[in-house]
Amino acid sequence: MNRFFRRKAEAWLIRLAAWILIGRNVARCKVVSRRDNNDMWGMAESLEGIADRISSGYKEPSP
């Protein structure tokens, strides 16, 4: 049971980091370059996938 809560907490923290990165995504920002903006968006998407896998305990979906 302890592993369950740890997995969920870790996944939540990773989702929080992804949310912060997506929140930095602005259309025209004088501080962040377009390339960095796109990189942050891509990192946030990758983090979402990692959080999903951690939350599910790395169980593969059945085809």
N, CA, C and O atoms as a printed pandas DataFrame, in Angstrom:
     atom_number atom_name residue_name chain_id  residue_number  x_coord  y_coord  z_coord
0              1         N          MET        A               1    0.826   -1.188    0.000
1              2        CA          MET        A               1    0.000    0.000    0.000
2              3         C          MET        A               1    0.875    1.258    0.000
3              4         O          MET        A               1    0.538    2.264   -0.624
4              5         N          ASN        A               2    2.001    1.182    0.709
5              6        CA          ASN        A               2    2.915    2.321    0.767
6              7         C          ASN        A               2    3.464    2.638   -0.620
7              8         O          ASN        A               2    3.623    3.809   -0.966
8              9         N          ARG        A               3    3.754    1.620   -1.412
9             10        CA          ARG        A               3    4.249    1.824   -2.774
10            11         C          ARG        A               3    3.212    2.548   -3.628
11            12         O          ARG        A               3    3.555    3.404   -4.444
12            13         N          PHE        A               4    1.948    2.200   -3.433
13            14        CA          PHE        A               4    0.866    2.824   -4.186
14            15         C          PHE        A               4    0.878    4.343   -3.965
15            16         O          PHE        A               4    0.862    5.120   -4.920
16            17         N          PHE        A               5    0.905    4.748   -2.698
17            18        CA          PHE        A               5    0.879    6.179   -2.391
18            19         C          PHE        A               5    2.148    6.871   -2.866
19            20         O          PHE        A               5    2.102    8.015   -3.318
20            21         N          ARG        A               6    3.274    6.184   -2.766
21            22        CA          ARG        A               6    4.529    6.777   -3.245
22            23         C          ARG        A               6    4.488    6.993   -4.749
23            24         O          ARG        A               6    4.892    8.049   -5.235
24            25         N          ARG        A               7    3.998    5.990   -5.500
25            26        CA          ARG        A               7    3.874    6.117   -6.957
26            27         C          ARG        A               7    2.979    7.288   -7.322
27            28         O          ARG        A               7    3.318    8.094   -8.188
28            29         N          LYS        A               8    1.833    7.375   -6.656
29            30        CA          LYS        A               8    0.881    8.452   -6.957
30            31         C          LYS        A               8    1.472    9.820   -6.614
31            32         O          LYS        A               8    1.276   10.780   -7.360
32            33         N          ALA        A               9    2.196    9.921   -5.487
33            34        CA          ALA        A               9    2.803   11.194   -5.102
34            35         C          ALA        A               9    3.893   11.598   -6.090
35            36         O          ALA        A               9    3.971   12.760   -6.488
36            37         N          GLU        A              10    4.732   10.645   -6.486
37            38        CA          GLU        A              10    5.786   10.958   -7.453
38            39         C          GLU        A              10    5.190   11.380   -8.795
39            40         O          GLU        A              10    5.659   12.334   -9.415
40            41         N          ALA        A              11    4.163   10.672   -9.234
41            42        CA          ALA        A              11    3.507   11.022  -10.496
42            43         C          ALA        A              11    2.892   12.415  -10.404
43            44         O          ALA        A              11    2.952   13.183  -11.364
44            45         N          TRP        A              12    2.303   12.746   -9.258
45            46        CA          TRP        A              12    1.713   14.067   -9.079
46            47         C          TRP        A              12    2.774   15.167   -9.152
47            48         O          TRP        A              12    2.544   16.214   -9.757
48            49         N          LEU        A              13    3.937   14.928   -8.534
49            50        CA          LEU        A              13    5.006   15.925   -8.572
50            51         C          LEU        A              13    5.538   16.121   -9.987
51            52         O          LEU        A              13    5.859   17.243  -10.380
52            53         N          ILE        A              14    5.632   15.047  -10.746
53            54        CA          ILE        A              14    6.088   15.158  -12.132
54            55         C          ILE        A              14    5.056   15.909  -12.958
55            56         O          ILE        A              14    5.416   16.725  -13.806
56            57         N          ARG        A              15    3.781   15.644  -12.719
57            58        CA          ARG        A              15    2.729   16.381  -13.430
58            59         C          ARG        A              15    2.755   17.871  -13.071
59            60         O          ARG        A              15    2.475   18.724  -13.913
60            61         N          LEU        A              16    3.089   18.169  -11.827
61            62        CA          LEU        A              16    3.218   19.564  -11.408
62            63         C          LEU        A              16    4.343   20.248  -12.186
63            64         O          LEU        A              16    4.185   21.380  -12.644
64            65         N          ALA        A              17    5.470   19.564  -12.335
65            66        CA          ALA        A              17    6.582   20.123  -13.110
66            67         C          ALA        A              17    6.164   20.345  -14.559
67            68         O          ALA        A              17    6.505   21.368  -15.153
68            69         N          ALA        A              18    5.426   19.395  -15.132
69            70        CA          ALA        A              18    4.947   19.547  -16.516
70            71         C          ALA        A              18    3.997   20.737  -16.612
71            72         O          ALA        A              18    4.060   21.507  -17.571
72            73         N          TRP        A              19    3.130   20.889  -15.638
73            74        CA          TRP        A              19    2.183   22.004  -15.633
74            75         C          TRP        A              19    2.916   23.337  -15.584
75            76         O          TRP        A              19    2.527   24.293  -16.256
76            77         N          ILE        A              20    3.983   23.398  -14.783
77            78        CA          ILE        A              20    4.771   24.631  -14.696
78            79         C          ILE        A              20    5.413   24.936  -16.042
79            80         O          ILE        A              20    5.416   26.084  -16.486
80            81         N          LEU        A              21    5.962   23.906  -16.696
81            82        CA          LEU        A              21    6.596   24.128  -17.997
82            83         C          LEU        A              21    5.576   24.572  -19.042
83            84         O          LEU        A              21    5.865   25.459  -19.845
84            85         N          ILE        A              22    4.408   23.978  -19.043
85            86        CA          ILE        A              22    3.378   24.373  -20.009
86            87         C          ILE        A              22    2.897   25.787  -19.697
87            88         O          ILE        A              22    2.571   26.548  -20.608
88            89         N          GLY        A              23    2.851   26.138  -18.418
89            90        CA          GLY        A              23    2.434   27.485  -18.020
90            91         C          GLY        A              23    3.402   28.562  -18.486
91            92         O          GLY        A              23    3.022   29.725  -18.617
92            93         N          ARG        A              24    4.649   28.182  -18.736
93            94        CA          ARG        A              24    5.638   29.133  -19.241
94            95         C          ARG        A              24    5.480   29.355  -20.739
95            96         O          ARG        A              24    6.103   30.254  -21.303
96            97         N          ASN        A              25    4.662   28.553  -21.376
97            98        CA          ASN        A              25    4.492   28.641  -22.821
98            99         C          ASN        A              25    3.586   29.834  -23.145
99           100         O          ASN        A              25    2.382   29.810  -22.891
100          101         N          VAL        A              26    4.193   30.860  -23.706
101          102        CA          VAL        A              26    3.444   32.054  -24.086
102          103         C          VAL        A              26    3.696   32.349  -25.556
103          104         O          VAL        A              26    4.769   32.060  -26.084
104          105         N          ALA        A              27    2.704   32.920  -26.202
105          106        CA          ALA        A              27    2.784   33.131  -27.655
106          107         C          ALA        A              27    3.955   34.036  -28.036
107          108         O          ALA        A              27    4.801   33.629  -28.831
108          109         N          ARG        A              28    4.024   35.208  -27.511
109          110        CA          ARG        A              28    5.093   36.150  -27.834
110          111         C          ARG        A              28    5.704   36.650  -26.526
111          112         O          ARG        A              28    5.169   37.551  -25.880
112          113         N          CYS        A              29    6.808   36.062  -26.156
113          114        CA          CYS        A              29    7.453   36.430  -24.909
114          115         C          CYS        A              29    8.817   37.045  -25.206
115          116         O          CYS        A              29    9.597   36.486  -25.978
116          117         N          LYS        A              30    9.103   38.180  -24.603
117          118        CA          LYS        A              30   10.387   38.841  -24.828
118          119         C          LYS        A              30   11.512   38.190  -24.051
119          120         O          LYS        A              30   12.685   38.427  -24.341
120          121         N          VAL        A              31   11.167   37.362  -23.055
121          122        CA          VAL        A              31   12.181   36.762  -22.193
122          123         C          VAL        A              31   12.595   35.377  -22.690
123          124         O          VAL        A              31   13.774   35.028  -22.628
124          125         N          VAL        A              32   11.658   34.600  -23.174
125          126        CA          VAL        A              32   11.921   33.221  -23.586
126          127         C          VAL        A              32   11.893   33.140  -25.110
127          128         O          VAL        A              32   10.950   33.611  -25.746
128          129         N          SER        A              33   12.920   32.549  -25.683
129          130        CA          SER        A              33   12.968   32.419  -27.138
130          131         C          SER        A              33   11.944   31.391  -27.611
131          132         O          SER        A              33   11.478   30.561  -26.830
132          133         N          ARG        A              34   11.606   31.454  -28.869
133          134        CA          ARG        A              34   10.637   30.520  -29.435
134          135         C          ARG        A              34   11.147   29.077  -29.336
135          136         O          ARG        A              34   10.388   28.156  -29.038
136          137         N          ARG        A              35   12.446   28.903  -29.592
137          138        CA          ARG        A              35   13.027   27.550  -29.519
138          139         C          ARG        A              35   12.928   26.993  -28.103
139          140         O          ARG        A              35   12.533   25.843  -27.914
140          141         N          ASP        A              36   13.287   27.807  -27.104
141          142        CA          ASP        A              36   13.189   27.360  -25.719
142          143         C          ASP        A              36   11.742   27.095  -25.334
143          144         O          ASP        A              36   11.453   26.152  -24.597
144          145         N          ASN        A              37   10.842   27.919  -25.828
145          146        CA          ASN        A              37    9.425   27.748  -25.568
146          147         C          ASN        A              37    8.951   26.393  -26.113
147          148         O          ASN        A              37    8.234   25.662  -25.430
148          149         N          ASN        A              38    9.352   26.069  -27.329
149          150        CA          ASN        A              38    8.984   24.785  -27.922
150          151         C          ASN        A              38    9.620   23.620  -27.176
151          152         O          ASN        A              38    8.992   22.577  -26.991
152          153         N          ASP        A              39   10.867   23.797  -26.748
153          154        CA          ASP        A              39   11.542   22.740  -25.987
154          155         C          ASP        A              39   10.826   22.482  -24.663
155          156         O          ASP        A              39   10.668   21.330  -24.258
156          157         N          MET        A              40   10.395   23.544  -23.989
157          158        CA          MET        A              40    9.681   23.371  -22.720
158          159         C          MET        A              40    8.366   22.630  -22.938
159          160         O          MET        A              40    7.978   21.793  -22.123
160          161         N          TRP        A              41    7.688   22.935  -24.026
161          162        CA          TRP        A              41    6.434   22.247  -24.325
162          163         C          TRP        A              41    6.685   20.751  -24.548
163          164         O          TRP        A              41    5.937   19.908  -24.053
164          165         N          GLY        A              42    7.738   20.436  -25.293
165          166        CA          GLY        A              42    8.090   19.037  -25.545
166          167         C          GLY        A              42    8.484   18.304  -24.272
167          168         O          GLY        A              42    8.125   17.143  -24.078
168          169         N          MET        A              43    9.223   18.987  -23.406
169          170        CA          MET        A              43    9.600   18.377  -22.126
170          171         C          MET        A              43    8.369   18.099  -21.276
171          172         O          MET        A              43    8.288   17.062  -20.619
172          173         N          ALA        A              44    7.422   19.011  -21.287
173          174        CA          ALA        A              44    6.197   18.828  -20.507
174          175         C          ALA        A              44    5.424   17.613  -21.009
175          176         O          ALA        A              44    4.890   16.845  -20.208
176          177         N          GLU        A              45    5.359   17.433  -22.328
177          178        CA          GLU        A              45    4.679   16.256  -22.875
178          179         C          GLU        A              45    5.396   14.978  -22.474
179          180         O          GLU        A              45    4.748   13.982  -22.152
180          181         N          SER        A              46    6.714   14.990  -22.488
181          182        CA          SER        A              46    7.486   13.817  -22.069
182          183         C          SER        A              46    7.255   13.507  -20.595
183          184         O          SER        A              46    7.112   12.346  -20.213
184          185         N          LEU        A              47    7.220   14.549  -19.772
185          186        CA          LEU        A              47    6.983   14.346  -18.347
186          187         C          LEU        A              47    5.600   13.761  -18.082
187          188         O          LEU        A              47    5.438   12.941  -17.179
188          189         N          GLU        A              48    4.610   14.172  -18.856
189          190        CA          GLU        A              48    3.260   13.603  -18.703
190          191         C          GLU        A              48    3.284   12.094  -18.954
191          192         O          GLU        A              48    2.670   11.328  -18.211
192          193         N          GLY        A              49    3.991   11.672  -20.000
193          194        CA          GLY        A              49    4.102   10.248  -20.293
194          195         C          GLY        A              49    4.797    9.489  -19.182
195          196         O          GLY        A              49    4.385    8.385  -18.826
196          197         N          ILE        A              50    5.849   10.076  -18.635
197          198        CA          ILE        A              50    6.563    9.444  -17.523
198          199         C          ILE        A              50    5.654    9.325  -16.309
199          200         O          ILE        A              50    5.622    8.284  -15.653
200          201         N          ALA        A              51    4.923   10.379  -16.011
201          202        CA          ALA        A              51    4.003   10.358  -14.861
202          203         C          ALA        A              51    2.932    9.290  -15.042
203          204         O          ALA        A              51    2.576    8.609  -14.081
204          205         N          ASP        A              52    2.418    9.132  -16.247
205          206        CA          ASP        A              52    1.411    8.103  -16.506
206          207         C          ASP        A              52    1.978    6.715  -16.257
207          208         O          ASP        A              52    1.316    5.869  -15.656
208          209         N          ARG        A              53    3.209    6.477  -16.721
209          210        CA          ARG        A              53    3.818    5.158  -16.532
210          211         C          ARG        A              53    4.107    4.884  -15.060
211          212         O          ARG        A              53    3.900    3.765  -14.590
212          213         N          ILE        A              54    4.581    5.889  -14.328
213          214        CA          ILE        A              54    4.845    5.708  -12.900
214          215         C          ILE        A              54    3.545    5.432  -12.160
215          216         O          ILE        A              54    3.481    4.531  -11.324
216          217         N          SER        A              55    2.520    6.199  -12.464
217          218        CA          SER        A              55    1.240    6.052  -11.780
218          219         C          SER        A              55    0.625    4.674  -11.983
219          220         O          SER        A              55    0.007    4.119  -11.075
220          221         N          SER        A              56    0.801    4.127  -13.180
221          222        CA          SER        A              56    0.216    2.811  -13.459
222          223         C          SER        A              56    1.118    1.671  -13.032
223          224         O          SER        A              56    0.743    0.507  -13.172
224          225         N          GLY        A              57    2.293    1.975  -12.516
225          226        CA          GLY        A              57    3.198    0.923  -12.076
226          227         C          GLY        A              57    3.907    0.238  -13.242
227          228         O          GLY        A              57    4.312   -0.919  -13.127
228          229         N          TYR        A              58    4.059    0.934  -14.350
229          230        CA          TYR        A              58    4.726    0.444  -15.561
230          231         C          TYR        A              58    4.039   -0.779  -16.144
231          232         O          TYR        A              58    4.691   -1.664  -16.698
232          233         N          LYS        A              59    2.741   -0.824  -16.019
233          234        CA          LYS        A              59    1.973   -1.907  -16.645
234          235         C          LYS        A              59    1.699   -1.544  -18.090
235          236         O          LYS        A              59    1.224   -0.449  -18.390
236          237         N          GLU        A              60    2.000   -2.464  -18.971
237          238        CA          GLU        A              60    1.772   -2.251  -20.409
238          239         C          GLU        A              60    0.287   -2.422  -20.713
239          240         O          GLU        A              60   -0.341   -3.349  -20.203
240          241         N          PRO        A              61   -0.283   -1.543  -21.534
241          242        CA          PRO        A              61   -1.681   -1.729  -21.934
242          243         C          PRO        A              61   -1.806   -2.952  -22.848
243          244         O          PRO        A              61   -0.937   -3.212  -23.680
244          245         N          SER        A              62   -2.875   -3.676  -22.683
245          246        CA          SER        A              62   -3.077   -4.862  -23.531
246          247         C          SER        A              62   -3.576   -4.455  -24.896
247          248         O          SER        A              62   -4.413   -3.558  -25.003
248          249         N          PRO        A              63   -3.077   -5.102  -25.961
249          250        CA          PRO        A              63   -3.470   -4.717  -27.329
250          251         C          PRO        A              63   -4.878   -5.079  -27.683
251          252         O          PRO        A              63   -5.323   -4.809  -28.799
